[in-house]
Amino acid sequence: MLSLSAVPRPRVLLPPGAARPGLTVAEKRRDPLAQLRTIIGEPTAACPRDWTEIERTVGLRLPADYKRLTETYDPAVINGLFVVQPEDLRAQHDEFAGYLHDGEDEAPLRVHPEPGGLLWCGSTEGREWLWWDTSHPDPDRWTITWDVDFDRHTFDGTLTELLIADLTGTLPRPLTALAASDEGPLLWR
């Protein structure tokens, strides 16, 4: 059988959302949700939401990535990362935000509903609390922060990109102790 020899190409692992050299502007940004699907598999069913009502309850516009993620994977509990359900976002935020103000000696943190305050968006099996930093007026540009009381880690990307980075081991400090096995990552449905 005749076939061409494989062309050797250098392999480079890039962080989620990073531009690949030599591509046109339209090709530079990969769809994070499509990347996540290749790691954890297809969702079981779509879950449309009333975003107008949810955003009214929360008091902020929410990131488009979060909307897509929670409409696609419901509930989104992936390898020990628990993404808050949109309908529970305000109540859970209010519950966890109260703990941030308990420290007497610490500098006070800005917490939503304060302008630019932190908005709770999830947690991990290791008891890390994930917060959006809402200081940017565009919710699609919010960063994600955790361990806000001590070392404060920040991820400059979307919630889906954070899941991908944790699942692929590209975070400098993993959020979960769980690793994807031969059977794939753990997805609780």
C-alpha atoms as a printed R data frame, in Angstrom:
    type eleno elety resid chain resno       x      y      z
1   ATOM     1    CA   MET     A     1   0.000  0.000  0.000
2   ATOM     2    CA   LEU     A     2   1.298  3.439 -0.894
3   ATOM     3    CA   SER     A     3   1.074  6.250  1.587
4   ATOM     4    CA   LEU     A     4   2.900  9.422  2.318
5   ATOM     5    CA   SER     A     5   5.252  9.638  5.242
6   ATOM     6    CA   ALA     A     6   4.026 11.549  8.257
7   ATOM     7    CA   VAL     A     7   5.199 15.126  8.366
8   ATOM     8    CA   PRO     A     8   6.888 15.787 11.704
9   ATOM     9    CA   ARG     A     9   5.356 18.744 13.505
10  ATOM    10    CA   PRO     A    10   6.318 20.212 16.850
11  ATOM    11    CA   ARG     A    11   3.645 19.682 19.525
12  ATOM    12    CA   VAL     A    12   2.972 22.510 21.915
13  ATOM    13    CA   LEU     A    13   0.362 22.433 24.690
14  ATOM    14    CA   LEU     A    14  -1.262 25.850 24.932
15  ATOM    15    CA   PRO     A    15  -3.501 27.104 27.743
16  ATOM    16    CA   PRO     A    16  -7.243 27.336 26.964
17  ATOM    17    CA   GLY     A    17  -8.062 30.291 24.741
18  ATOM    18    CA   ALA     A    18  -4.438 30.925 23.746
19  ATOM    19    CA   ALA     A    19  -3.816 31.950 20.158
20  ATOM    20    CA   ARG     A    20  -1.989 29.433 18.000
21  ATOM    21    CA   PRO     A    21   0.769 30.860 15.787
22  ATOM    22    CA   GLY     A    22   0.112 31.077 12.075
23  ATOM    23    CA   LEU     A    23  -3.698 31.183 12.235
24  ATOM    24    CA   THR     A    24  -6.054 33.837 10.962
25  ATOM    25    CA   VAL     A    25  -7.843 36.063 13.461
26  ATOM    26    CA   ALA     A    26 -11.077 34.082 13.038
27  ATOM    27    CA   GLU     A    27  -9.290 30.805 13.869
28  ATOM    28    CA   LYS     A    28  -7.322 31.977 16.917
29  ATOM    29    CA   ARG     A    29 -10.010 31.421 19.571
30  ATOM    30    CA   ARG     A    30 -11.128 27.836 20.088
31  ATOM    31    CA   ASP     A    31 -14.585 27.216 21.507
32  ATOM    32    CA   PRO     A    32 -14.020 26.266 25.168
33  ATOM    33    CA   LEU     A    33 -17.322 24.366 25.386
34  ATOM    34    CA   ALA     A    34 -16.321 22.246 22.377
35  ATOM    35    CA   GLN     A    35 -12.961 21.578 24.074
36  ATOM    36    CA   LEU     A    36 -14.749 20.546 27.272
37  ATOM    37    CA   ARG     A    37 -16.964 18.154 25.284
38  ATOM    38    CA   THR     A    38 -13.865 16.401 23.941
39  ATOM    39    CA   ILE     A    39 -12.684 15.854 27.521
40  ATOM    40    CA   ILE     A    40 -15.890 14.888 29.357
41  ATOM    41    CA   GLY     A    41 -18.183 13.757 26.564
42  ATOM    42    CA   GLU     A    42 -21.504 14.900 25.260
43  ATOM    43    CA   PRO     A    43 -24.171 16.284 27.585
44  ATOM    44    CA   THR     A    44 -27.286 14.245 28.304
45  ATOM    45    CA   ALA     A    45 -29.838 16.998 27.590
46  ATOM    46    CA   ALA     A    46 -30.011 20.752 27.168
47  ATOM    47    CA   CYS     A    47 -31.412 22.835 30.020
48  ATOM    48    CA   PRO     A    48 -32.679 26.224 28.806
49  ATOM    49    CA   ARG     A    49 -32.984 28.914 31.465
50  ATOM    50    CA   ASP     A    50 -34.882 32.175 31.995
51  ATOM    51    CA   TRP     A    51 -31.765 34.385 32.019
52  ATOM    52    CA   THR     A    52 -33.727 37.618 32.250
53  ATOM    53    CA   GLU     A    53 -35.228 36.502 35.575
54  ATOM    54    CA   ILE     A    54 -31.960 35.004 36.858
55  ATOM    55    CA   GLU     A    55 -29.986 38.171 36.068
56  ATOM    56    CA   ARG     A    56 -32.717 40.321 37.650
57  ATOM    57    CA   THR     A    57 -32.495 38.232 40.832
58  ATOM    58    CA   VAL     A    58 -28.678 38.384 40.922
59  ATOM    59    CA   GLY     A    59 -28.597 42.083 39.989
60  ATOM    60    CA   LEU     A    60 -25.909 41.672 37.303
61  ATOM    61    CA   ARG     A    61 -25.503 40.497 33.733
62  ATOM    62    CA   LEU     A    62 -23.780 37.095 33.802
63  ATOM    63    CA   PRO     A    63 -21.007 35.779 31.532
64  ATOM    64    CA   ALA     A    64 -22.161 34.203 28.250
65  ATOM    65    CA   ASP     A    65 -19.777 31.303 28.903
66  ATOM    66    CA   TYR     A    66 -21.530 30.495 32.209
67  ATOM    67    CA   LYS     A    67 -24.908 30.566 30.470
68  ATOM    68    CA   ARG     A    68 -23.728 28.164 27.761
69  ATOM    69    CA   LEU     A    69 -22.024 25.858 30.284
70  ATOM    70    CA   THR     A    70 -25.028 25.554 32.590
71  ATOM    71    CA   GLU     A    71 -27.484 25.174 29.711
72  ATOM    72    CA   THR     A    72 -25.335 22.380 28.267
73  ATOM    73    CA   TYR     A    73 -24.241 20.482 31.390
74  ATOM    74    CA   ASP     A    74 -26.877 20.447 34.121
75  ATOM    75    CA   PRO     A    75 -25.874 20.111 36.852
76  ATOM    76    CA   ALA     A    76 -22.242 21.005 36.205
77  ATOM    77    CA   VAL     A    77 -20.246 18.956 38.703
78  ATOM    78    CA   ILE     A    78 -17.063 17.931 36.946
79  ATOM    79    CA   ASN     A    79 -14.139 16.166 38.611
80  ATOM    80    CA   GLY     A    80 -14.792 17.760 41.964
81  ATOM    81    CA   LEU     A    81 -15.598 21.242 40.633
82  ATOM    82    CA   PHE     A    82 -19.133 22.299 41.511
83  ATOM    83    CA   VAL     A    83 -20.545 25.056 39.287
84  ATOM    84    CA   VAL     A    84 -23.445 26.864 40.977
85  ATOM    85    CA   GLN     A    85 -26.832 26.341 39.367
86  ATOM    86    CA   PRO     A    86 -28.146 29.649 37.988
87  ATOM    87    CA   GLU     A    87 -31.433 29.445 39.900
88  ATOM    88    CA   ASP     A    88 -29.474 29.050 43.168
89  ATOM    89    CA   LEU     A    89 -26.790 31.639 42.405
90  ATOM    90    CA   ARG     A    90 -28.150 34.550 44.469
91  ATOM    91    CA   ALA     A    91 -29.065 32.464 47.533
92  ATOM    92    CA   GLN     A    92 -25.756 30.584 47.556
93  ATOM    93    CA   HIS     A    93 -23.806 33.790 46.961
94  ATOM    94    CA   ASP     A    94 -25.510 35.455 49.915
95  ATOM    95    CA   GLU     A    95 -24.747 32.429 52.115
96  ATOM    96    CA   PHE     A    96 -21.040 32.195 51.227
97  ATOM    97    CA   ALA     A    97 -20.466 35.968 51.047
98  ATOM    98    CA   GLY     A    98 -21.330 36.206 54.737
99  ATOM    99    CA   TYR     A    99 -18.248 34.133 55.568
100 ATOM   100    CA   LEU     A   100 -15.939 36.606 53.814
101 ATOM   101    CA   HIS     A   101 -16.916 39.350 56.255
102 ATOM   102    CA   ASP     A   102 -16.337 37.229 59.401
103 ATOM   103    CA   GLY     A   103 -12.615 38.056 59.758
104 ATOM   104    CA   GLU     A   104 -12.088 40.982 62.146
105 ATOM   105    CA   ASP     A   105  -8.376 41.641 61.480
106 ATOM   106    CA   GLU     A   106  -8.504 41.276 57.710
107 ATOM   107    CA   ALA     A   107  -8.954 44.045 55.183
108 ATOM   108    CA   PRO     A   108 -12.568 43.991 54.026
109 ATOM   109    CA   LEU     A   109 -13.224 42.471 50.622
110 ATOM   110    CA   ARG     A   110 -15.628 44.025 48.180
111 ATOM   111    CA   VAL     A   111 -18.447 41.549 47.728
112 ATOM   112    CA   HIS     A   112 -21.463 41.796 45.426
113 ATOM   113    CA   PRO     A   113 -23.792 43.724 45.589
114 ATOM   114    CA   GLU     A   114 -21.011 46.279 46.158
115 ATOM   115    CA   PRO     A   115 -19.908 47.606 42.741
116 ATOM   116    CA   GLY     A   116 -17.059 45.476 41.403
117 ATOM   117    CA   GLY     A   117 -17.476 43.004 44.252
118 ATOM   118    CA   LEU     A   118 -16.838 39.280 44.249
119 ATOM   119    CA   LEU     A   119 -19.719 37.046 43.086
120 ATOM   120    CA   TRP     A   120 -19.697 33.403 44.151
121 ATOM   121    CA   CYS     A   121 -19.746 30.961 41.212
122 ATOM   122    CA   GLY     A   122 -18.805 27.559 42.605
123 ATOM   123    CA   SER     A   123 -16.676 25.412 44.857
124 ATOM   124    CA   THR     A   124 -14.437 22.366 44.798
125 ATOM   125    CA   GLU     A   125 -14.242 19.055 46.596
126 ATOM   126    CA   GLY     A   126 -11.216 20.567 48.352
127 ATOM   127    CA   ARG     A   127 -13.400 23.308 49.860
128 ATOM   128    CA   GLU     A   128 -12.103 26.116 47.651
129 ATOM   129    CA   TRP     A   129 -14.709 28.773 46.894
130 ATOM   130    CA   LEU     A   130 -14.671 30.196 43.388
131 ATOM   131    CA   TRP     A   131 -15.621 33.836 42.847
132 ATOM   132    CA   TRP     A   132 -16.021 36.023 39.817
133 ATOM   133    CA   ASP     A   133 -14.254 39.358 40.202
134 ATOM   134    CA   THR     A   134 -16.937 41.653 38.779
135 ATOM   135    CA   SER     A   135 -14.740 44.768 38.641
136 ATOM   136    CA   HIS     A   136 -14.754 44.773 34.819
137 ATOM   137    CA   PRO     A   137 -17.997 46.183 33.337
138 ATOM   138    CA   ASP     A   138 -18.129 43.382 30.725
139 ATOM   139    CA   PRO     A   139 -19.087 40.088 32.445
140 ATOM   140    CA   ASP     A   140 -17.350 38.150 29.664
141 ATOM   141    CA   ARG     A   141 -14.056 39.657 30.886
142 ATOM   142    CA   TRP     A   142 -14.453 38.796 34.573
143 ATOM   143    CA   THR     A   143 -11.617 36.841 36.118
144 ATOM   144    CA   ILE     A   144 -12.104 33.968 38.560
145 ATOM   145    CA   THR     A   145 -10.437 34.010 41.944
146 ATOM   146    CA   TRP     A   146 -10.202 31.567 44.849
147 ATOM   147    CA   ASP     A   147  -8.533 31.268 48.236
148 ATOM   148    CA   VAL     A   148  -9.365 34.951 48.679
149 ATOM   149    CA   ASP     A   149  -8.661 34.938 52.428
150 ATOM   150    CA   PHE     A   150  -5.080 33.676 52.163
151 ATOM   151    CA   ASP     A   151  -3.034 33.287 48.972
152 ATOM   152    CA   ARG     A   152  -5.613 34.551 46.453
153 ATOM   153    CA   HIS     A   153  -5.237 32.804 43.123
154 ATOM   154    CA   THR     A   154  -6.645 34.363 39.966
155 ATOM   155    CA   PHE     A   155  -7.508 32.780 36.637
156 ATOM   156    CA   ASP     A   156  -7.785 35.112 33.652
157 ATOM   157    CA   GLY     A   157 -10.381 33.173 31.687
158 ATOM   158    CA   THR     A   158 -13.907 31.825 31.688
159 ATOM   159    CA   LEU     A   159 -15.395 29.203 33.979
160 ATOM   160    CA   THR     A   160 -15.300 26.639 31.162
161 ATOM   161    CA   GLU     A   161 -11.632 27.463 30.495
162 ATOM   162    CA   LEU     A   162 -10.919 26.997 34.209
163 ATOM   163    CA   LEU     A   163 -12.538 23.548 34.099
164 ATOM   164    CA   ILE     A   164 -10.425 22.656 31.056
165 ATOM   165    CA   ALA     A   165  -7.229 23.918 32.692
166 ATOM   166    CA   ASP     A   166  -7.914 21.893 35.839
167 ATOM   167    CA   LEU     A   167  -8.859 18.749 33.890
168 ATOM   168    CA   THR     A   168  -5.780 18.966 31.663
169 ATOM   169    CA   GLY     A   169  -3.358 19.775 34.481
170 ATOM   170    CA   THR     A   170  -2.348 23.188 33.125
171 ATOM   171    CA   LEU     A   171  -3.250 25.190 36.250
172 ATOM   172    CA   PRO     A   172  -0.143 26.079 38.276
173 ATOM   173    CA   ARG     A   173  -1.950 24.820 41.377
174 ATOM   174    CA   PRO     A   174  -4.720 22.245 40.742
175 ATOM   175    CA   LEU     A   175  -8.123 22.969 42.218
176 ATOM   176    CA   THR     A   176  -9.044 19.323 42.710
177 ATOM   177    CA   ALA     A   177  -7.230 16.202 43.760
178 ATOM   178    CA   LEU     A   178  -9.113 14.170 41.189
179 ATOM   179    CA   ALA     A   179  -7.457 13.252 37.914
180 ATOM   180    CA   ALA     A   180  -9.065 12.060 34.726
181 ATOM   181    CA   SER     A   181  -8.734  8.282 34.578
182 ATOM   182    CA   ASP     A   182  -8.649  5.903 31.627
183 ATOM   183    CA   GLU     A   183 -12.440  6.016 31.760
184 ATOM   184    CA   GLY     A   184 -12.340  9.820 31.577
185 ATOM   185    CA   PRO     A   185 -13.082 12.545 34.118
186 ATOM   186    CA   LEU     A   186 -15.786 12.162 36.707
187 ATOM   187    CA   LEU     A   187 -18.986 13.882 35.590
188 ATOM   188    CA   TRP     A   188 -21.872 13.847 38.051
189 ATOM   189    CA   ARG     A   189 -25.240 14.182 36.414
